[in-house]
Amino acid sequence: MAGHDPSCRASSPVRIAMAVCPKMAPMRSFSRRAGNIKQSGIREVTRRIEAVGGVNLGQGTCALPPHPAVLAAAHRALDAGHNSYTFFDGVRPLKEAIAWRYGRYNDLNIAPEHVLVTAGATGGLECACKVFLDEGDEVVLFEPIYQYHVRLVEERGAIPRLVRLQSPDWTFDPAELERAFSPRTKLLVFANPNNPTGKVFTREELLTIGDACRRHGVVAVSDEVYEYILSEGHRHLSLAALPGMFDHTLTLSSASKTLFVTGWRVGWVVGPPDILQPLGVKSDETYVCAPAPLQYAVAEALRLDDSFFEGLRTPFLRRRDRLCAALRAAGLTPQTPAGAYYVLAGYEGLRYGSDQDAMMGLIERAGVGSVAGVEFFPSEGARGRSTGLLRFCFALTDDLLESGCERLVRQSLEAR
């Protein structure tokens, strides 16, 4: 309101509540849990790097072009008029395609009734948390951890019980895992391959996890969105495929990373029908359905020849090795991942005082975005400590990745 009296006297309380007075913030009655809401540190990096016109090696957006067949399938779905709500559990062709693909790759002999289509894998985890968790319940998670896993748990008022993965192999102590369980434990949530370490869990480790879940009557939620992105000598194993584990496991995955369509938000949960039914109700209440035409497109894409899925490894390994070489040349110490498309790197050679300082220093000096390691170590962040690590992503086009690598090396040379 131009020319409004700076004394801000309003003729009614309603006008004040509508923020006509620049000196007064509107009154809001947020929920108690809303007091902990804050933007992900990963998203903050994205904004900062865009502001300086740099290269974002932080957020895992997967800036790679989808296979032409995937895009063609999306156009066919749109042309066919698939623009209305679908059944809450997903369209039949997609559920059938997921069941077929899991039989070929994940050693799981399942039917479409064992599949719930969700708004991304994150949507599937959110629904699992809504169905299983009450305030004060506990969830076992491995640290370092993808932020949204722990945040969705805390949003329900549940308590994370963190089990540390130990560098450099990112193994865990079975005794520590056992101590993390209690009579209040409802879920165990983990990612395989892991974000941010790139760890691929071994059969022995999965057997240990499964045995603990069965003995304690706990459902395991296995986030397997990076299942096809593996390095040499590693094979993906689904926890649900191990003896006696299907009825104790919810397997999450999505089209996002495999098909390079992170913005499509088509994911799924594979598990026992008696668990999927209430999850489906919550998915319907929260999202109604995943995008209808894109469900049909993903159904086609999942039936691409096996050579497409097998061929995902080689270009990712080439990009991984290029990034690791640049990080070493820039004075960092990368830890070569076994899976996913991230690299954790120590910055001790750059003499920064904290993860946040190192992250901001690379943005300011090199125009390169990374993510502070402490974002993935909630226990360290709670103590006000840094991890000495930054996370970098190599799921970019060759041109973008090369630009980022050149910037990293250049800043190192200039610093010398």
C-alpha positions in Angstrom: 0.0 0.0 0.0 1.9 3.0 -1.3 1.9 6.0 1.1 0.6 3.9 4.0 1.1 5.7 7.4 4.4 4.4 8.9 2.7 4.2 12.3 0.7 1.2 10.8 -2.6 2.0 12.6 -5.1 -0.3 11.0 -8.8 0.1 11.0 -9.3 -3.6 11.9 -7.3 -6.6 13.3 -7.9 -8.3 10.0 -5.8 -5.9 8.1 -2.9 -6.3 10.5 -3.2 -10.1 10.2 -3.0 -9.7 6.4 0.4 -8.0 6.8 -0.5 -4.5 5.5 2.0 -3.2 8.1 5.6 -3.8 7.0 6.7 -3.5 10.6 4.7 -6.5 11.8 4.9 -10.1 10.8 1.7 -12.0 10.5 0.7 -14.2 13.4 0.9 -17.9 12.6 -0.1 -21.0 14.6 2.2 -23.6 13.2 2.2 -27.1 14.6 4.7 -28.1 17.2 6.6 -30.3 14.7 6.7 -27.5 12.2 9.2 -25.7 14.5 11.8 -28.1 13.2 11.1 -27.6 9.5 14.1 -26.3 7.5 15.2 -26.6 3.9 17.6 -29.4 3.0 21.2 -28.4 3.0 21.4 -30.0 -0.4 18.8 -27.7 -1.9 20.6 -24.7 -0.3 23.8 -25.7 -2.2 21.8 -25.7 -5.4 20.6 -22.2 -4.9 24.0 -20.9 -4.0 25.8 -22.5 -7.0 23.1 -21.1 -9.4 23.7 -17.6 -7.9 27.4 -17.7 -8.9 26.8 -19.5 -12.3 28.9 -22.5 -11.2 28.7 -26.3 -11.7 26.6 -28.2 -9.2 28.4 -31.4 -8.2 26.3 -31.5 -5.0 22.6 -32.4 -5.6 21.9 -35.8 -7.2 19.5 -34.5 -9.8 20.9 -36.9 -12.4 21.3 -34.4 -15.2 21.6 -37.0 -18.0 19.3 -37.3 -21.0 16.8 -40.2 -20.8 17.0 -43.0 -23.4 15.1 -42.0 -26.6 12.8 -45.0 -26.1 11.8 -43.7 -22.7 10.8 -40.3 -24.1 9.0 -41.9 -27.0 7.0 -44.0 -24.6 6.0 -40.9 -22.7 4.8 -39.2 -25.9 2.7 -42.3 -26.8 1.1 -42.3 -23.3 0.2 -38.6 -23.7 -1.2 -39.2 -27.2 -3.3 -42.0 -25.9 -5.0 -39.6 -23.5 -3.8 -41.1 -20.2 -4.5 -37.9 -18.3 -6.9 -38.9 -15.6 -6.5 -40.3 -12.1 -5.4 -43.9 -12.0 -6.2 -46.5 -9.4 -4.4 -45.5 -6.2 -2.1 -48.6 -6.4 -0.9 -47.9 -10.0 -1.9 -48.9 -13.5 -1.9 -52.6 -14.3 0.7 -52.4 -17.1 3.2 -50.8 -14.8 2.6 -53.2 -11.9 3.0 -56.2 -14.3 6.2 -54.7 -15.8 7.7 -54.1 -12.3 6.8 -57.7 -11.3 8.5 -59.0 -14.5 11.6 -56.9 -14.0 12.0 -58.1 -10.4 11.9 -61.6 -11.5 14.7 -61.0 -14.0 17.0 -58.9 -11.9 16.1 -59.1 -8.2 15.4 -62.9 -7.9 11.9 -62.2 -6.7 9.0 -64.2 -8.1 6.2 -61.7 -7.4 2.8 -60.9 -8.8 1.3 -57.4 -9.6 -0.5 -57.6 -6.3 2.9 -57.4 -4.6 3.5 -53.9 -6.1 2.2 -50.5 -5.0 3.0 -47.6 -7.3 3.9 -44.4 -5.4 4.9 -40.8 -6.0 8.6 -41.7 -6.1 10.4 -43.9 -3.6 10.3 -41.0 -1.1 6.5 -41.1 -1.3 6.6 -44.9 -0.6 8.8 -44.3 2.5 6.5 -41.5 3.7 3.5 -43.8 3.5 5.4 -46.6 5.4 6.2 -44.1 8.2 2.5 -43.0 8.4 1.3 -46.6 8.6 3.9 -48.0 11.1 5.0 -45.1 13.3 3.5 -43.5 16.4 5.1 -40.9 18.5 7.9 -42.4 20.6 8.4 -45.4 18.4 11.9 -46.1 17.2 13.5 -46.8 13.8 17.0 -48.3 13.2 19.0 -46.5 10.5 22.6 -46.6 9.3 24.7 -43.5 9.4 25.8 -41.8 7.2 22.3 -41.5 5.8 20.3 -39.8 3.2 18.6 -36.8 4.9 15.0 -37.6 3.9 15.1 -41.0 5.5 15.8 -39.6 9.0 13.6 -36.6 8.5 10.5 -38.6 7.5 11.0 -40.7 10.6 11.3 -37.7 12.9 8.3 -36.0 11.2 6.2 -38.8 12.7 7.5 -38.1 16.2 9.6 -41.3 16.1 13.1 -41.7 17.3 16.0 -42.6 15.0 18.5 -45.2 16.4 21.7 -44.8 14.4 24.2 -47.5 13.6 27.5 -46.2 12.3 28.9 -47.4 9.1 32.7 -47.4 9.5 35.0 -46.0 6.9 36.7 -46.9 4.6 34.7 -50.0 3.8 31.6 -48.7 5.5 31.0 -51.9 7.4 28.9 -52.1 10.6 29.3 -53.9 13.9 26.7 -56.6 14.3 26.7 -56.0 18.1 26.0 -52.3 17.6 23.2 -53.2 15.3 21.7 -55.6 17.9 21.9 -52.9 20.6 19.9 -50.5 18.4 16.8 -52.6 18.7 14.3 -52.3 21.5 10.7 -53.2 22.3 9.7 -49.9 20.7 11.5 -50.5 17.3 9.0 -50.6 14.4 11.2 -50.3 11.3 14.7 -50.6 10.0 15.4 -48.3 7.1 18.4 -48.4 4.9 19.6 -47.7 1.3 21.4 -50.3 -0.8 23.5 -49.1 -2.5 23.9 -46.4 0.1 23.7 -42.7 -0.4 26.2 -41.0 0.3 28.9 -43.6 0.7 28.1 -45.8 -2.4 28.3 -48.9 -0.1 26.8 -52.1 -1.6 25.8 -54.4 1.2 27.1 -57.9 1.1 25.0 -61.1 1.4 26.5 -61.7 4.8 25.6 -58.2 6.0 22.0 -58.5 4.6 21.6 -61.9 6.3 22.7 -60.2 9.6 20.2 -57.4 9.1 17.4 -59.8 8.1 18.0 -62.1 11.1 17.8 -59.1 13.5 14.6 -57.9 11.9 12.9 -61.3 12.1 13.9 -61.9 15.7 12.7 -58.5 16.8 9.5 -58.5 14.7 10.6 -55.5 12.8 9.8 -54.6 9.1 12.9 -53.7 7.0 12.5 -50.9 4.4 15.2 -51.3 1.8 15.6 -48.3 -0.5 17.1 -49.8 -3.7 16.8 -46.8 -6.2 20.5 -47.2 -7.2 20.3 -50.9 -7.8 21.6 -50.8 -11.4 24.4 -48.4 -10.8 27.2 -50.6 -9.5 31.0 -50.8 -9.9 33.1 -53.7 -11.0 32.7 -56.9 -9.1 29.5 -55.9 -7.3 26.1 -57.6 -7.7 22.9 -56.2 -6.3 21.1 -58.3 -3.8 17.6 -57.5 -2.6 17.0 -58.1 1.1 13.5 -59.4 0.3 15.0 -62.2 -1.9 16.9 -63.8 1.0 15.3 -66.8 2.7 12.4 -65.9 5.0 12.6 -62.1 4.3 9.9 -61.3 1.8 7.2 -61.0 4.4 9.4 -58.8 6.6 10.6 -56.4 3.9 9.3 -53.4 1.9 11.5 -52.8 -1.1 11.5 -49.3 -2.5 12.7 -48.3 -6.0 11.8 -45.9 -8.8 12.3 -44.9 -12.4 14.2 -41.8 -11.3 17.9 -43.0 -11.3 17.6 -46.0 -13.6 15.8 -44.1 -16.4 17.3 -40.6 -15.7 13.8 -39.1 -15.0 14.2 -37.8 -11.4 11.4 -35.3 -12.1 8.8 -37.8 -13.2 8.1 -39.0 -9.6 7.2 -42.6 -10.4 8.2 -45.0 -7.7 7.0 -48.2 -6.2 7.0 -50.4 -3.1 7.3 -54.2 -3.4 6.1 -56.2 -0.4 3.4 -58.4 1.2 -0.2 -57.4 0.1 -1.4 -57.1 3.7 1.1 -54.2 4.2 0.7 -52.7 0.8 -3.1 -52.3 1.3 -2.8 -49.7 4.2 0.2 -48.1 2.5 -1.9 -47.7 -0.6 -4.7 -45.9 1.3 -2.1 -43.5 2.7 -0.6 -43.0 -0.7 -4.1 -42.2 -2.1 -4.7 -39.7 0.7 -1.3 -38.0 0.2 -0.7 -38.0 -3.5 -3.9 -39.6 -5.1 -1.6 -41.3 -7.7 1.7 -41.0 -9.5 1.5 -39.1 -12.8 -0.8 -41.1 -15.0 0.9 -40.9 -18.5 4.4 -41.4 -17.0 3.2 -44.6 -15.3 2.5 -46.0 -18.8 5.8 -44.7 -20.1 7.7 -46.4 -17.3 5.8 -49.6 -17.9 7.2 -49.7 -21.4 10.7 -48.6 -20.4 11.1 -51.4 -17.8 10.6 -53.9 -20.6 13.6 -52.6 -22.6 16.2 -55.2 -23.5 18.5 -56.3 -20.6 21.4 -54.7 -22.4 20.1 -51.3 -21.6 20.1 -51.9 -17.8 23.5 -53.8 -18.0 24.9 -50.9 -20.0 24.3 -48.4 -17.3 27.5 -49.3 -15.5 30.1 -48.4 -18.0 29.4 -44.6 -18.5 28.9 -44.1 -14.7 32.2 -45.8 -14.0 34.0 -43.6 -16.5 32.4 -40.5 -14.9 33.3 -41.7 -11.4 36.9 -42.2 -12.3 37.1 -38.8 -14.0 35.7 -37.1 -10.9 38.0 -39.0 -8.5 41.0 -38.0 -10.5 40.0 -34.4 -10.5 39.4 -34.5 -6.7 42.9 -35.9 -6.1 44.4 -33.3 -8.4 42.6 -30.6 -6.4 44.0 -31.8 -3.1 41.1 -33.9 -1.8 41.0 -37.6 -0.9 38.1 -39.4 -2.6 36.8 -42.7 -1.4 35.9 -44.7 -4.5 32.2 -45.8 -4.2 31.0 -49.4 -5.0 27.6 -48.2 -6.2 25.3 -45.2 -6.7 26.7 -42.0 -8.2 28.3 -40.1 -5.4 31.8 -39.7 -4.1 32.7 -38.8 -0.5 36.0 -36.9 -0.4 38.2 -35.7 2.5 39.2 -32.0 2.4 42.0 -32.1 5.0 44.5 -31.1 2.3 42.6 -27.8 1.7 42.9 -26.7 5.3 39.3 -25.7 5.9 38.0 -25.6 9.4 34.7 -27.3 8.9 32.5 -29.1 6.4 30.5 -25.9 5.9 33.6 -23.8 5.4 34.9 -26.3 2.8 31.6 -26.4 0.9 31.4 -22.6 0.8 35.1 -22.3 -0.1 34.7 -24.4 -3.2 31.7 -22.5 -4.3 33.5 -19.2 -3.8 36.9 -20.2 -5.2 36.0 -22.6 -7.9 32.3 -22.2 -8.6 31.8 -25.9 -7.7 28.9 -27.1 -5.5 29.3 -30.1 -3.1 27.4 -31.1 0.0 28.9 -30.8 3.5 29.4 -34.3 4.9 27.7 -33.4 8.2 24.4 -33.3 6.3 24.6 -37.1 6.2 25.8 -37.6 9.8 23.0 -36.3 12.0 24.7 -37.5 15.2 27.8 -35.4 14.4 25.7 -32.4 13.5 23.9 -32.7 16.8 27.2 -32.4 18.6 28.3 -29.4 16.5 31.1 -31.5 14.9 32.3 -31.8 11.3 33.1 -35.0 9.5 36.0 -33.8 7.3 34.1 -34.9 4.2 32.2 -33.4 1.2 29.9 -35.3 -1.1 30.2 -34.9 -4.9 27.8 -36.2 -7.6 28.9 -37.5 -11.0 25.5 -38.1 -12.6 26.0 -35.2 -15.1 26.6 -34.9 -18.8 30.2 -35.2 -19.9 30.4 -31.5 -20.7 29.1 -30.4 -17.3 31.2 -32.9 -15.4 34.3 -31.9 -17.3 33.6 -28.3 -16.5 33.3 -29.0 -12.8 36.5 -31.1 -12.8 38.5 -28.4 -14.6 37.2 -25.8 -12.1 38.3 -28.0 -9.2 41.8 -28.5 -10.6 42.1 -24.8 -11.5 41.3 -23.6 -8.0 43.9 -25.9 -6.6 46.6 -24.6 -8.9 45.6 -21.0 -8.2 45.8 -21.7 -4.4 49.3 -22.9 -4.8 
